[in-house]
Amino acid sequence: MSDHVLNSSKLNSLKRLEGLGRVLVPFLILCGALELAVRMEWISPFVLPRPTAVLLSLVADRAELWTGLRETALASSLALVVSASVALMMALVMSQSRWARQALLPYAVFFQTVPIIALAPMLVIWFGFGFPTALASAVVASFFPVLASALAGLDSAESAWVDLFRLHRASSWQELVKLRLPASLPYIFAGLRVSAGLAVIGCIVGEFIGGGGLGSVIDAARTQQKLDKVFAAVFLSSALGFLLIGVVGQLAKWSLSPWHVSTRDQASRT
Amino acid sequence: MSARVKLTDVAKRFRDSIIFDDLDLQIDPGSFVAVMGPSGCGKSTLLRLLAGLEMPDVGRVQVDVGAQARPRISFVFQEAQLLPWRSVLQNVALPLELDGVDSREVSALARDALIRVGLGEALQKYPHELSGGMKMRVSLARALVTRPHLLLLDEPFAALDDVTRFRLQNDLRAFWLAERMTVIFVTHSMTEAAYLADRQIMLSRRPAEILLDRVSELPTHRQDALRVSSVYLFEIEKLQSQLQDALLQAARQSRAQGGWRLDEEFP
């Protein structure tokens, strides 16, 4: 029995390594090709920097990049928490009241269609330079996916389940807590994953206009034509996005395990 | 205690489709009734009216348990319809939670119901870990846990294999004999209706009318041996011939009123 468990845990580690390899190998091949192309002057270093130059910049400019990363990470994580909380509250209200849904949903959709880059200068006027604008921009960018997915999730309960609750004269509160919210969790986490990436993008856009964080590092390095530093900052912002999406994924795994198909491994699927 | 069911002059329509025009039906407390009929004739709507999930446009639907008590009604759907995020025990406990039963009793009652359906070992499993037959057993346990006065079943065994279906039919019959609640069982299968129920009702196409209403002549206690007995085969034959007679009579009446074909009724 214990041998079995050991073997299965070894197998899982090997599978994880294999998965990591599948991600890293194409990246390393691409970096190698780029390095070669720039060194051989097939591509100008003013168009694309050498990957080794980006790596050197990550080390040389680490103090500035680390400060920027901290600010962006703080603003985008906080924004994700704020937008997810507000969007969930709004979705709950809209799911309970037809009137609220009809009144609020068109504005939410309209708000989503406004390009964040066009809105960012207004955010600077309203919230001032630096962190508040980055935060507001990230909130605006990441708000809608959670709202839309939570609304879809709250409506996703199967009609037979709703009938079962109606048969037992369940209150609206019982229906919400015991049926609609649990049924909506997979949808909410799917929306949160999208929002996690958008929060970082929204934050960088806000920092471009309002200053601070990796956004202003990118903007400043771009004007100084330090492409290696631009790419170093872009790499860090992408890594931050990956990290946030990973955190949401872990939360999803923790919340949906063991019942949801997304949290089951292939072997246990029936 | 079991429920007396009475439908008086019931009419129900969905948009342009008339499901029932003027339906009257009475079912005595403690009966086991099978309702058959062609697809889409309104069998499920009949169950939903009795469950209070639909209201009649005209007429009256009464589920009476006397003494001003509120009838306890349970419903078993075509598929098990278990909540995937709840364990087997939690799924069976759900109706009790919704009915406001003391939380200390809920778990014990749900456990007892699961033991009765032979799933005492699967309490902590999740629906995705169960076979189709086991899921339906959980669904039965969920329906029985509240000790219903009226148990409504909408083709619950249609998707199961023969062995599982026969076992569940025997179990359902045994639960009914033990509890004597009123059972209304919708099915497409004439053999299932004959084996399970003590009264068989056949509905016509929309607007549904009662084509046949008969009482079974099979013994009350039924086991698998009955399925291969001449008594059972004779009962099925009789049910078929009575149905044929009812269909022909309905065809004659309808032709007299302006055209109706037998193959339209049961294509």
Boltz contact constraints between the chains, C-beta under 6 A:
constraints:
  - contact:
      token1: [A, 160]
      token2: [B, 77]
      max_distance: 6.0
  - contact:
      token1: [A, 160]
      token2: [B, 81]
      max_distance: 6.0
  - contact:
      token1: [A, 163]
      token2: [B, 53]
      max_distance: 6.0
  - contact:
      token1: [A, 167]
      token2: [B, 51]
      max_distance: 6.0
  - contact:
      token1: [A, 167]
      token2: [B, 75]
      max_distance: 6.0
  - contact:
      token1: [A, 168]
      token2: [B, 95]
      max_distance: 6.0
  - contact:
      token1: [A, 168]
      token2: [B, 98]
      max_distance: 6.0
  - contact:
      token1: [A, 168]
      token2: [B, 99]
      max_distance: 6.0
  - contact:
      token1: [A, 170]
      token2: [B, 98]
      max_distance: 6.0
  - contact:
      token1: [A, 174]
      token2: [B, 98]
      max_distance: 6.0
  - contact:
      token1: [A, 182]
      token2: [B, 85]
      max_distance: 6.0
  - contact:
      token1: [A, 259]
      token2: [B, 84]
      max_distance: 6.0
  - contact:
      token1: [A, 259]
      token2: [B, 85]
      max_distance: 6.0
  - contact:
      token1: [A, 259]
      token2: [B, 126]
      max_distance: 6.0
